[in-house]
Amino acid sequence: MISLSDFDYGLPDDLIAQRPLERREDSRMLVLDRAGQRWEDRRFVDFPAFLRRGDCLVLNNSRVIPSRLYGQRAGAGGRVEILLLRPVSTDRRDWRALVRPGRKMPVGEVIEFGESLKAQIVERGELGERTLRFVAGDVDREMERIGHVPLPPYIRRPDEQADRERYQTVFAKEKGSVAAPTAGLHFTPQVLDACREAGAEIAYVTLHVGLGTFQPIHAEQIEEHRLHSERYEITSENEAKMRAASRRVAVGTTSVRTLETSASRGLNGETDLFIRPGFDFALTGAMLTNFHLPRTSLLLLVCAFAGTGFVLAAYRHAVEQRYRFYSYGDCMLIV
């Protein structure tokens, strides 16, 4: 049995990045060499230098939706915060969501978002999850108009207009995520061109980030934890690029989970794959990732790829060297 407490580390609050850098590509990059069990401090602009001909860079092109809505309880009043997670009906009127304050919101309660958008709670789920049915208004149109960027709670400020662009990769295309695939935030069109010039092919996968990625682990024995499922898709054209590669360099944990799911479950569907130490990687040859919160499934995935002791030692080095952590922070390349 593996204990969650084995995946902890100390982090001063002031190392949690509250805003992005002025330029995406100015992030620092800690490079981990698994074979040599060593690391070096670099800059993200050096990333293309670590690619070689025959590589395939795998990017998650999911686009973050402004899925945080603020409304009021119809009749009773009182502010309500909604985080829309995913549509569960073909007409996109029924959505899984997190509701706050959830305990006070029974099935049948109606929430009003301004004058034109209303939703009713139709089902209660686990861990605060609810199913909402939008009974008035166009939810997609109103979300773009009044929705807020769903910044994670460790960013201790309200979202701003600038976050609509910066909490989004430059290659984001398919709408559906409620958190950014943050390893991709460092790329610019110029860096992507440099990756191609280095000889790497670029392929895209789509995994819409939801609870499966950011839900905390509640079980101390991690074998007891189950991830929520998330939708993924790989087109046949992109799959062919990845299959032809001599090495697949996955950008972000979501790209890793999509790759490894596709090895056994095909090119599209739902994944609840929980990658933890002991996992046998079938397709991932290298990985670019941000620094992750302690005691999370994301950190466990990185430890599975590079070794728990090695990763946690590198994290301690990153703290000592004052790297910036989490979504708007610096990154780590594992080769």
C-alpha positions, -999 to 999 in steps of 0.1 A, spaced: 0 0 0 12 35 -8 4 63 16 -7 98 5 16 113 31 46 100 11 38 127 -15 41 158 6 66 187 6 69 221 22 62 253 1 63 289 12 31 307 2 51 334 -16 63 309 -42 27 302 -54 24 323 -86 -5 347 -84 -1 362 -119 15 351 -151 48 365 -162 46 393 -187 59 370 -214 48 333 -215 83 320 -226 102 337 -198 94 308 -173 122 289 -157 125 252 -165 140 225 -142 153 197 -164 153 162 -149 175 135 -164 160 102 -153 189 80 -165 216 101 -149 195 110 -118 205 146 -121 189 180 -128 198 214 -142 183 248 -140 174 262 -174 149 286 -191 118 275 -210 131 292 -242 157 263 -241 130 237 -245 134 232 -283 171 223 -277 159 191 -259 140 179 -289 154 158 -317 143 146 -351 118 119 -348 101 133 -317 64 141 -316 54 169 -292 19 161 -279 -3 191 -269 -37 192 -253 -58 216 -273 -87 218 -249 -100 253 -243 -110 267 -209 -146 279 -207 -156 308 -184 -175 283 -162 -177 301 -129 -211 318 -125 -225 339 -97 -262 340 -92 -290 342 -65 -314 318 -50 -348 326 -66 -372 341 -41 -350 334 -10 -321 356 -21 -285 349 -11 -255 347 -34 -247 313 -51 -215 303 -68 -216 277 -96 -187 260 -113 -200 242 -144 -181 210 -150 -195 194 -181 -227 191 -201 -246 158 -196 -273 163 -222 -271 166 -260 -290 200 -259 -264 212 -233 -291 223 -209 -282 197 -182 -248 202 -166 -227 187 -138 -216 214 -115 -202 223 -81 -225 245 -61 -217 268 -31 -232 268 -6 -242 233 -16 -257 221 17 -284 247 16 -294 240 -20 -320 212 -22 -332 195 -54 -358 217 -70 -341 250 -60 -339 276 -88 -309 298 -93 -311 331 -113 -281 345 -131 -293 380 -140 -325 384 -159 -321 359 -187 -305 328 -173 -320 304 -148 -311 269 -136 -328 243 -114 -310 217 -93 -323 183 -104 -300 159 -88 -274 157 -59 -241 138 -64 -210 130 -44 -186 155 -29 -208 185 -35 -215 177 -72 -250 186 -85 -268 183 -118 -283 216 -130 -310 221 -157 -310 254 -174 -347 263 -178 -343 297 -193 -316 314 -214 -287 302 -237 -261 289 -213 -232 289 -237 -239 325 -248 -245 337 -213 -214 319 -200 -193 339 -225 -210 371 -214 -212 368 -176 -190 338 -168 -157 341 -149 -124 324 -156 -122 295 -131 -89 303 -116 -78 277 -89 -83 286 -53 -46 290 -45 -47 321 -68 -59 345 -41 -75 372 -63 -105 376 -85 -102 368 -121 -94 397 -145 -101 403 -181 -64 395 -189 -69 359 -175 -93 352 -204 -63 352 -226 -34 342 -203 -52 312 -186 -55 297 -221 -28 281 -243 -21 297 -276 -32 265 -293 -65 261 -274 -93 251 -298 -119 227 -284 -141 242 -257 -147 222 -226 -121 225 -198 -127 241 -164 -90 243 -156 -61 250 -180 -37 223 -192 -11 245 -176 21 230 -190 10 244 -223 8 280 -211 45 286 -216 44 281 -254 42 309 -280 39 305 -317 76 313 -320 85 285 -296 63 261 -315 81 271 -347 115 264 -330 102 230 -320 94 222 -356 128 235 -367 144 211 -342 128 183 -362 98 175 -339 64 168 -353 34 184 -334 3 164 -326 -28 174 -307 -50 155 -283 -81 168 -265 -88 161 -228 -114 183 -212 -100 190 -177 -126 184 -150 -128 169 -116 -107 139 -126 -77 162 -128 -81 186 -99 -103 168 -73 -83 162 -41 -74 127 -30 -95 119 1 -82 84 8 -49 81 28 -43 48 10 -41 59 -26 -52 26 -40 -87 34 -26 -89 66 -46 -110 68 -78 -108 96 -104 -138 112 -120 -140 104 -157 -130 130 -183 -137 131 -220 -108 127 -244 -104 124 -282 -75 118 -306 -81 122 -343 -67 95 -366 -44 121 -382 -28 130 -349 -27 94 -338 -7 86 -370 18 113 -362 23 99 -327 26 63 -339 53 72 -363 74 90 -337 105 76 -321 97 95 -289 65 111 -277 71 142 -256 38 149 -237 31 184 -226 12 182 -193 -3 155 -172 -35 156 -193 -16 147 -224 1 119 -206 -32 105 -194 -47 108 -228 -18 90 -245 -17 62 -219 -55 57 -220 -54 55 -258 -29 26 -256 -56 3 -242 -90 21 -247 -89 36 -282 -89 71 -296 -119 86 -279 -142 81 -249 -139 86 -212 -109 82 -190 -106 77 -153 -70 65 -155 -52 71 -122 -15 70 -129 6 63 -97 40 48 -88 42 13 -103 24 23 -135 39 9 -167 41 37 -193 34 25 -228 37 56 -250 51 85 -230 89 91 -236 94 125 -220 72 150 -202 69 187 -197 49 196 -166 43 224 -141 49 220 -104 19 204 -87 3 206 -53 14 181 -27 -8 150 -21 -25 152 -55 -30 128 -84 -9 151 -106 21 148 -83 17 110 -81 17 108 -119 50 128 -121 65 105 -94 53 74 -114 72 87 -144 105 98 -128 106 81 -94 92 95 -61 125 102 -43 140 118 -74 110 140 -80 106 151 -44 143 160 -42 139 181 -73 109 198 -58 130 207 -27 157 221 -50 130 241 -68 118 256 -35 154 264 -25 160 281 -59 126 300 -56 109 286 -86 73 298 -91 48 271 -84 14 259 -98 -7 271 -127 10 304 -135 44 292 -123 75 276 -138 79 242 -154 98 209 -153 110 189 -182 116 152 -175 136 133 -201 
